[in-house]
Amino acid sequence: MVCIAAFIILSLISVFVGFLSIFNRQLGQKYWTVFKKAWHCVFKKVRLQKCDTNFKDDVKNTLLKRVVLKNPKLLKPASLLIETISVLIVFITVWSFVIAIKSLLALWVFGTCNVSQPSQCGLGAESCSIDQSEPTDLVGKIGRSFSEWGEIFSAIPDRLKIWQEKEYFISVSIPLINLTDNSEDQSRYQTQSKQLLDFYQNHTTPNSQNVAINFVDPGCVICMQSYRNQKQSGFLDRYFTVANLYAIPNISGGYKFENSKLVTDYLNTLVFLVQDYLKTHNNEATIESSNLLRLPTRLLDRLYAESKDNRNYIEYFNYTYDANQALTELNQWASDFGLNSHYRQLIAEVVYFRHQQRFNQEGIKNITAINSKDSKNSSAQKSQLNQNREEFSNKLNVADQEIQELVEKKIKAKGIPVELYDQKKHNGLFKL
């Protein structure tokens, strides 16, 4: 081990010696002679042969000669210490080399050099990381290390595969289109209405456009910037892009961003409302259906692309709003975009019952009052809405399982956003 440790140390200092030898050739020649002996020894070790004992003795004698002259009794302990340090140097070097390979492979397949704690990697793709809880015991840490290797090797085929974007549509996918008002361009408005109708009916996409999938978290600022970059670059015009919403969990059992799951449930419920409306109205193309088809896209666009009082809306949801304020804000947006009061009431109740531990009683009373202030629902409509509330809650549970399966097992994401387009997976921020 002494000769291998010497070779490692000599390799590390070779850069400095090489620089100094420019000014002192004798130093370079002396170093090169020792380095060749060390390399010859290591080369023999690789071939499972014994090292030259004279080189090992040269190294030890060089280190021990002063000890022998001052205190001969320390010769054996010092020799043993050199052997021990040599073993440690070799072990640390090999371990560092293994970790370096592991980090590079993880960076290639996942976009982060740390599989379990992506937020601790400064070299990875710019994203909102999906961290896992860290084991506290030695056995757990060793097991985690081996499981990370397994994750890396299992994900290598994904890095090389051809991704079929349409396979990653889910029941609550939201089309991202640069929407046009009817008054601005009637022909484009009708075309977009037809595209939205076809998609919400059976996930049909325009033949003239390639498909792209965005996996995003409503609370992720990098997702917001990625969306803005796509919009600014014309990506949303070149690709029929859909968003799959995934609220990033944290290690404590909640969510990384305060209101991201609430916003996700609100938008997903709105998608189910659109689908249910189309079924009950036999897919009729009316002004009401056209407005309803645009609602999920408009709400997500306002969340990511608009601001209030020179502050991005997403910042309000992450750092200012509690659950009551977040739901009230979303209901106000839905009202701004023409959603009638009894539908707003339905969505509010669905979201409330899924997050009721976060609401105070006064807050839900205020929400109910806002939604029913000008309501003109008949008793039959109210009865139907009550049935829909339970139905939508069950659908949301299924949607949660769908997106979890996609993100954690199929695309194996270690951070959000993730984009699928041109039959490839792209981790992190979409750059201009």
Backbone torsions as a table, in degrees:
resi	resn	phi	psi	omega
1	MET	NA	-27.2	-177.1
2	VAL	-61.8	-44.4	-177.8
3	CYS	-67.5	-35.6	178.8
4	ILE	-68.3	-42.9	177.9
5	ALA	-62.4	-40.1	178.1
6	ALA	-62.5	-40.4	179.1
7	PHE	-63.1	-41.9	179.3
8	ILE	-61.7	-46.3	-178.9
9	ILE	-65.7	-43.2	179.3
10	LEU	-62.9	-35.8	178.0
11	SER	-64.2	-39.4	-179.1
12	LEU	-67.9	-37.5	-176.4
13	ILE	-90.0	-0.7	-176.8
14	SER	-62.7	-33.7	-179.8
15	VAL	-62.1	-45.5	-178.0
16	PHE	-69.4	-41.3	179.5
17	VAL	-64.6	-40.7	178.4
18	GLY	-59.7	-37.9	177.9
19	PHE	-68.4	-43.8	-178.8
20	LEU	-68.5	-29.7	-178.1
21	SER	-68.2	-15.5	174.5
22	ILE	-61.3	-35.4	-178.5
23	PHE	-97.8	-18.9	-178.1
24	ASN	-139.6	90.0	-175.8
25	ARG	-64.3	-31.9	-179.2
26	GLN	-62.3	-39.5	177.4
27	LEU	-62.8	-43.8	179.5
28	GLY	-62.9	-41.0	179.6
29	GLN	-65.8	-41.2	179.2
30	LYS	-64.4	-41.9	179.0
31	TYR	-66.2	-42.3	-177.4
32	TRP	-62.6	-35.8	178.6
33	THR	-63.5	-44.9	179.8
34	VAL	-67.5	-39.8	-178.4
35	PHE	-63.6	-40.7	179.3
36	LYS	-63.2	-37.4	177.4
37	LYS	-64.4	-42.4	179.9
38	ALA	-64.6	-43.0	179.2
39	TRP	-64.2	-40.5	178.5
40	HIS	-60.8	-39.1	179.4
41	CYS	-66.2	-45.6	-179.6
42	VAL	-64.6	-39.5	179.2
43	PHE	-60.8	-37.6	177.1
44	LYS	-68.7	-38.5	179.1
45	LYS	-62.6	-39.0	178.9
46	VAL	-62.5	-34.8	178.3
47	ARG	-88.3	15.1	177.9
48	LEU	60.3	33.7	175.1
49	GLN	-107.6	162.8	179.7
50	LYS	-77.0	144.9	175.4
51	CYS	-71.9	159.9	173.7
52	ASP	-69.1	121.2	-176.9
53	THR	-66.0	-26.0	-178.6
54	ASN	-65.5	-35.1	178.5
55	PHE	-69.8	-42.5	177.9
56	LYS	-59.6	-44.0	-179.9
57	ASP	-66.3	-37.1	178.2
58	ASP	-60.3	-44.2	-179.7
59	VAL	-64.4	-48.0	-177.8
60	LYS	-66.4	-40.0	-179.4
61	ASN	-65.3	-38.2	178.5
62	THR	-61.9	-39.6	-178.1
63	LEU	-78.9	-27.6	-171.4
64	LEU	-100.2	-9.9	-171.5
65	LYS	-62.5	-35.4	178.8
66	ARG	-71.5	-34.9	178.8
67	VAL	-65.6	-41.6	-178.9
68	VAL	-61.6	-42.3	-177.6
69	LEU	-67.8	-37.2	-176.5
70	LYS	-86.6	-41.6	-177.0
71	ASN	-150.7	91.5	-177.5
72	PRO	-58.9	-25.7	-178.0
73	LYS	-66.2	-21.9	-178.0
74	LEU	-87.9	4.3	-175.5
75	LEU	-61.4	-51.4	-178.0
76	LYS	-65.2	-47.8	177.5
77	PRO	-59.9	-39.2	-179.6
78	ALA	-67.5	-39.2	177.9
79	SER	-63.1	-42.7	177.5
80	LEU	-63.9	-37.8	179.0
81	LEU	-63.6	-40.6	178.4
82	ILE	-62.3	-43.6	178.2
83	GLU	-60.9	-43.3	-179.2
84	THR	-64.4	-45.4	179.5
85	ILE	-63.2	-37.1	178.8
86	SER	-62.0	-44.0	177.9
87	VAL	-60.9	-42.7	-179.8
88	LEU	-64.0	-41.4	179.9
89	ILE	-62.0	-45.6	179.6
90	VAL	-63.3	-45.1	-178.9
91	PHE	-62.1	-46.5	-178.5
92	ILE	-64.2	-38.8	179.7
93	THR	-65.2	-46.9	179.4
94	VAL	-62.7	-44.4	179.4
95	TRP	-61.2	-42.7	178.8
96	SER	-63.5	-38.9	179.6
97	PHE	-65.1	-41.4	178.6
98	VAL	-64.2	-44.5	179.7
99	ILE	-64.0	-38.0	178.7
100	ALA	-63.1	-43.4	178.1
101	ILE	-63.2	-43.7	-179.6
102	LYS	-61.0	-43.9	-178.5
103	SER	-65.8	-40.8	179.8
104	LEU	-66.2	-41.2	177.8
105	LEU	-64.0	-43.6	179.1
106	ALA	-62.6	-39.5	178.9
107	LEU	-63.7	-35.4	-179.2
108	TRP	-72.8	-43.4	-174.1
109	VAL	-89.0	-31.3	-175.1
110	PHE	-110.5	-16.1	-174.8
111	GLY	82.0	11.5	176.4
112	THR	-146.3	146.1	-177.8
113	CYS	-87.5	-7.9	178.3
114	ASN	-118.9	112.0	-172.0
115	VAL	-67.9	-45.7	-174.3
116	SER	-86.4	-31.2	-179.0
117	GLN	-126.1	71.9	-176.6
118	PRO	-57.1	-28.1	-178.7
119	SER	-65.6	-18.4	-179.5
120	GLN	-86.4	-1.1	-179.7
121	CYS	-101.0	119.2	179.8
122	GLY	-88.7	-1.4	-176.4
123	LEU	-101.7	-9.7	-171.8
124	GLY	-77.9	178.8	176.5
125	ALA	-63.8	148.2	-179.8
126	GLU	-72.9	112.5	-175.2
127	SER	-158.6	170.7	171.2
128	CYS	-90.8	111.5	-168.9
129	SER	-71.6	152.3	174.5
130	ILE	-109.8	93.7	-175.4
131	ASP	-88.7	149.5	175.2
132	GLN	-107.3	157.0	178.5
133	SER	-66.3	142.0	-176.7
134	GLU	-92.6	128.3	176.8
135	PRO	-62.2	146.6	-179.7
136	THR	-100.7	-20.8	-178.9
137	ASP	-97.5	157.6	-176.1
138	LEU	-61.9	-43.4	-179.2
139	VAL	-61.8	-41.9	179.1
140	GLY	-64.2	-38.6	179.8
141	LYS	-67.9	-40.2	177.9
142	ILE	-65.0	-43.2	177.8
143	GLY	-62.4	-39.7	178.3
144	ARG	-62.7	-40.5	179.9
145	SER	-60.4	-44.4	179.1
146	PHE	-68.5	-38.8	-180.0
147	SER	-66.0	-31.9	177.4
148	GLU	-65.3	-40.2	175.1
149	TRP	-59.6	-42.2	178.9
150	GLY	-61.4	-42.5	178.8
151	GLU	-62.4	-41.0	-178.4
152	ILE	-63.7	-49.3	-177.0
153	PHE	-66.9	-34.9	179.3
154	SER	-71.0	-22.3	-178.4
155	ALA	-91.9	-11.5	-179.5
156	ILE	-59.4	-43.7	176.6
157	PRO	-59.1	-32.8	179.1
158	ASP	-65.0	-31.6	-179.9
159	ARG	-68.7	-24.4	-175.6
160	LEU	-104.5	-10.7	-172.8
161	LYS	-75.3	164.3	172.7
162	ILE	-95.2	116.6	-175.3
163	TRP	-87.3	126.8	175.8
164	GLN	-97.2	102.9	-169.6
165	GLU	-58.2	-37.1	-175.6
166	LYS	-65.8	-18.0	178.2
167	GLU	-72.4	-9.6	-174.4
168	TYR	-111.3	16.7	167.0
169	PHE	-70.3	143.9	173.0
170	ILE	-127.3	174.3	-174.2
171	SER	-62.3	-21.7	-176.6
172	VAL	-116.1	23.5	175.8
173	SER	-62.6	138.3	-177.4
174	ILE	-114.2	120.5	177.0
175	PRO	-64.7	138.8	176.3
176	LEU	-110.7	104.1	-176.4
177	ILE	-128.5	141.5	171.6
178	ASN	-73.3	90.9	-171.0
179	LEU	-67.4	144.4	177.9
180	THR	-117.5	137.3	176.1
181	ASP	-75.3	153.6	-178.9
182	ASN	-61.4	-34.5	-177.9
183	SER	-72.0	-22.6	-177.8
184	GLU	-83.1	-50.1	-176.4
185	ASP	-151.0	96.8	-173.4
186	GLN	-64.0	-40.3	-178.6
187	SER	-64.3	-45.6	179.3
188	ARG	-65.9	-38.2	178.6
189	TYR	-59.9	-45.4	-179.6
190	GLN	-66.9	-38.6	177.9
191	THR	-62.4	-44.3	179.1
192	GLN	-65.5	-38.7	178.0
193	SER	-61.4	-41.4	178.8
194	LYS	-65.8	-40.7	178.8
195	GLN	-63.4	-44.1	179.7
196	LEU	-66.1	-41.3	179.3
197	LEU	-61.5	-47.2	-179.7
198	ASP	-62.3	-39.1	-177.5
199	PHE	-69.5	-47.1	-178.3
200	TYR	-69.3	-22.7	176.5
201	GLN	-73.5	-54.6	-173.3
202	ASN	-149.6	25.5	177.2
203	HIS	61.0	33.7	174.2
204	THR	-80.6	136.0	-179.5
205	THR	-118.1	157.3	-179.3
206	PRO	-62.4	136.6	179.0
207	ASN	-68.2	-23.4	-175.7
208	SER	-81.6	-7.3	-176.6
209	GLN	-124.9	143.6	169.3
210	ASN	-74.4	161.2	-176.1
211	VAL	-105.3	143.3	174.7
212	ALA	-133.1	145.4	178.8
213	ILE	-119.3	129.5	173.1
214	ASN	-109.2	121.3	169.9
215	PHE	-95.1	114.9	-172.5
216	VAL	-135.6	157.5	172.3
217	ASP	-110.6	127.9	-178.6
218	PRO	-58.6	-20.0	-179.8
219	GLY	-99.3	-1.1	-174.5
220	CYS	-84.8	117.9	-178.8
221	VAL	-65.1	-34.4	178.9
222	ILE	-68.3	-34.0	173.6
223	CYS	-62.7	-39.9	177.3
224	MET	-60.4	-48.0	-178.8
225	GLN	-66.5	-36.5	178.0
226	SER	-63.1	-43.2	178.5
227	TYR	-62.7	-43.5	179.5
228	ARG	-63.7	-38.5	177.8
229	ASN	-64.6	-41.7	178.0
230	GLN	-62.9	-42.7	-178.3
231	LYS	-66.0	-43.7	-178.1
232	GLN	-67.8	-35.5	-175.8
233	SER	-81.4	-7.9	-177.2
234	GLY	84.6	10.3	-179.5
235	PHE	-60.0	-39.9	-176.9
236	LEU	-69.9	-17.6	175.3
237	ASP	-87.1	-30.3	-178.7
238	ARG	-83.1	-29.3	-177.9
239	TYR	-120.8	139.9	169.3
240	PHE	-79.0	101.6	-170.4
241	THR	-102.6	136.8	174.9
242	VAL	-125.0	151.9	179.3
243	ALA	-109.1	131.6	169.3
244	ASN	-107.7	118.2	-174.1
245	LEU	-86.0	129.8	179.5
246	TYR	-135.5	111.1	176.4
247	ALA	-78.5	115.8	-175.2
248	ILE	-68.4	123.4	177.5
249	PRO	-77.3	156.4	172.3
250	ASN	-109.3	173.4	-173.1
251	ILE	-73.2	-12.3	-179.4
252	SER	-90.6	-1.4	178.1
253	GLY	102.6	-7.4	177.0
254	GLY	-97.4	-140.5	-179.1
255	TYR	-129.9	151.3	-174.4
256	LYS	-60.4	-36.5	180.0
257	PHE	-118.6	137.3	-166.3
258	GLU	-49.8	-49.4	-173.4
259	ASN	-113.4	13.6	-173.9
260	SER	-64.7	-37.6	179.6
261	LYS	-71.1	-36.9	178.1
262	LEU	-63.4	-45.5	178.6
263	VAL	-63.9	-41.4	178.3
264	THR	-58.9	-47.4	180.0
265	ASP	-64.2	-37.0	179.4
266	TYR	-63.7	-49.4	-178.3
267	LEU	-67.3	-38.9	178.2
268	ASN	-65.6	-39.2	176.7
269	THR	-63.5	-37.7	177.8
270	LEU	-63.3	-37.5	176.5
271	VAL	-63.4	-44.8	178.0
272	PHE	-62.5	-35.3	177.8
273	LEU	-63.7	-43.2	177.6
274	VAL	-60.2	-47.9	-179.0
275	GLN	-62.7	-41.3	-179.9
276	ASP	-66.7	-40.0	179.1
277	TYR	-61.4	-43.7	-179.1
278	LEU	-63.1	-37.0	179.4
279	LYS	-68.7	-45.0	-175.9
280	THR	-73.6	-20.9	179.7
281	HIS	-108.2	19.3	175.2
282	ASN	54.0	36.3	176.3
283	ASN	56.8	35.8	179.5
284	GLU	-71.5	139.1	177.7
285	ALA	-89.4	95.6	179.4
286	THR	-121.9	171.1	177.8
287	ILE	-62.2	-40.5	179.6
288	GLU	-63.9	-43.0	-179.4
289	SER	-67.5	-36.6	178.4
290	SER	-63.8	-41.6	177.3
291	ASN	-66.3	-40.8	-178.9
292	LEU	-66.0	-39.6	179.5
293	LEU	-60.2	-30.0	-176.6
294	ARG	-87.0	-14.4	-171.5
295	LEU	-59.2	-51.3	-179.1
296	PRO	-58.1	-40.6	179.4
297	THR	-65.4	-43.4	-178.3
298	ARG	-64.8	-41.8	-179.4
299	LEU	-65.5	-42.9	179.8
300	LEU	-67.3	-36.5	177.6
301	ASP	-64.8	-41.8	179.1
302	ARG	-65.4	-40.6	180.0
303	LEU	-60.1	-43.3	-173.8
304	TYR	-90.3	-31.8	-168.4
305	ALA	-109.3	-12.8	-174.8
306	GLU	-113.3	170.5	-176.3
307	SER	-143.3	167.9	177.3
308	LYS	-139.5	128.4	-179.3
309	ASP	54.7	45.4	178.2
310	ASN	59.7	30.1	179.4
311	ARG	-138.0	131.3	-178.8
312	ASN	-60.1	140.7	179.5
313	TYR	-57.6	-36.9	-176.6
314	ILE	-61.1	-29.1	178.7
315	GLU	-69.2	-36.6	176.5
316	TYR	-61.4	-45.6	-178.2
317	PHE	-67.5	-32.9	-177.6
318	ASN	-82.8	-34.6	-168.0
319	TYR	-124.6	-12.3	-174.6
320	THR	-118.2	-47.6	-172.3
321	TYR	-77.8	138.3	163.9
322	ASP	-88.2	-174.7	-176.0
323	ALA	-61.4	-41.3	-179.8
324	ASN	-60.5	-47.6	-177.8
325	GLN	-67.7	-37.2	-179.9
326	ALA	-63.9	-45.2	-179.8
327	LEU	-67.7	-39.1	177.8
328	THR	-62.3	-41.8	179.3
329	GLU	-63.4	-45.3	180.0
330	LEU	-63.3	-40.9	177.9
331	ASN	-64.1	-35.7	178.3
332	GLN	-66.6	-40.2	176.6
333	TRP	-61.5	-45.5	179.9
334	ALA	-59.8	-38.6	177.3
335	SER	-66.0	-41.7	178.7
336	ASP	-58.4	-34.5	-176.9
337	PHE	-94.5	11.3	168.7
338	GLY	96.4	11.3	178.4
339	LEU	-77.4	128.6	-174.9
340	ASN	-72.1	166.7	-168.8
341	SER	-66.6	-37.1	-176.3
342	HIS	-72.9	-28.5	173.6
343	TYR	-71.5	-38.6	176.6
344	ARG	-63.2	-38.2	177.8
345	GLN	-62.5	-43.0	-179.9
346	LEU	-60.7	-49.8	-178.3
347	ILE	-63.3	-42.2	-180.0
348	ALA	-59.8	-41.0	-179.3
349	GLU	-68.7	-40.3	177.7
350	VAL	-59.9	-47.9	-178.7
351	VAL	-66.4	-41.0	-179.4
352	TYR	-60.6	-46.6	-177.1
353	PHE	-68.5	-21.2	176.1
354	ARG	-85.4	-19.1	-176.8
355	HIS	-130.3	26.5	-169.9
356	GLN	-62.7	-23.7	178.7
357	GLN	-67.1	-16.8	-179.1
358	ARG	-95.8	-6.9	-178.0
359	PHE	-100.7	144.1	168.5
360	ASN	-96.2	161.2	-172.2
361	GLN	-63.7	-36.9	-179.4
362	GLU	-65.6	-36.4	-179.3
363	GLY	-64.5	-45.4	-178.2
364	ILE	-69.8	-29.6	175.2
365	LYS	-64.3	-41.2	179.0
366	ASN	-64.8	-41.1	179.6
367	ILE	-63.4	-44.2	179.1
368	THR	-61.9	-40.2	-179.7
369	ALA	-65.3	-40.6	179.6
370	ILE	-63.9	-43.2	-174.8
371	ASN	-72.9	-31.5	-174.5
372	SER	-103.0	6.0	-175.6
373	LYS	-56.6	-47.7	-179.8
374	ASP	-117.6	28.5	-176.5
375	SER	-70.2	139.7	178.7
376	LYS	-122.6	29.7	-177.7
377	ASN	-66.4	141.0	170.7
378	SER	-82.4	167.6	179.7
379	SER	-63.9	-34.9	178.5
380	ALA	-65.6	-40.3	178.6
381	GLN	-65.3	-41.2	179.8
382	LYS	-64.0	-39.4	178.2
383	SER	-63.3	-41.3	179.1
384	GLN	-65.1	-38.9	179.9
385	LEU	-65.1	-36.5	178.1
386	ASN	-63.9	-38.9	176.4
387	GLN	-66.9	-40.0	180.0
388	ASN	-64.7	-33.0	-179.1
389	ARG	-59.7	-47.0	178.9
390	GLU	-67.6	-39.1	179.6
391	GLU	-63.5	-45.1	-179.3
392	PHE	-66.8	-35.8	177.8
393	SER	-61.9	-42.4	177.3
394	ASN	-65.3	-39.0	179.0
395	LYS	-65.4	-36.3	178.6
396	LEU	-64.4	-36.7	176.8
397	ASN	-62.0	-41.0	177.9
398	VAL	-66.9	-40.7	179.5
399	ALA	-63.2	-37.5	177.1
400	ASP	-59.9	-42.6	179.0
401	GLN	-67.6	-38.0	179.3
402	GLU	-59.8	-52.6	-174.8
403	ILE	-70.4	-34.5	176.9
404	GLN	-63.6	-42.1	178.2
405	GLU	-62.1	-43.3	-179.2
406	LEU	-64.8	-51.1	-173.0
407	VAL	-70.8	-45.5	-171.8
408	GLU	-86.1	-28.1	-174.4
409	LYS	-114.4	-36.1	-175.3
410	LYS	-89.7	-48.9	178.1
411	ILE	-96.0	-10.7	174.7
412	LYS	52.3	49.6	-176.5
413	ALA	-74.3	139.7	173.6
414	LYS	-110.7	1.3	177.4
415	GLY	-166.4	159.6	179.6
416	ILE	-124.2	136.4	14.4
417	PRO	-86.5	161.7	168.9
418	VAL	-131.7	135.0	179.5
419	GLU	-118.6	140.2	172.6
420	LEU	-115.4	116.7	173.8
421	TYR	-161.2	157.5	-175.0
422	ASP	55.0	32.2	177.3
423	GLN	62.2	27.0	177.6
424	LYS	-133.1	156.5	174.9
425	LYS	-99.0	132.7	-178.9
426	HIS	-122.2	120.5	-178.5
427	ASN	-90.8	136.4	171.4
428	GLY	87.2	-164.3	-173.8
429	LEU	-57.7	131.9	171.2
430	PHE	-78.1	119.5	-174.7
431	LYS	-99.7	146.1	178.1
432	LEU	-67.8	NA	NA
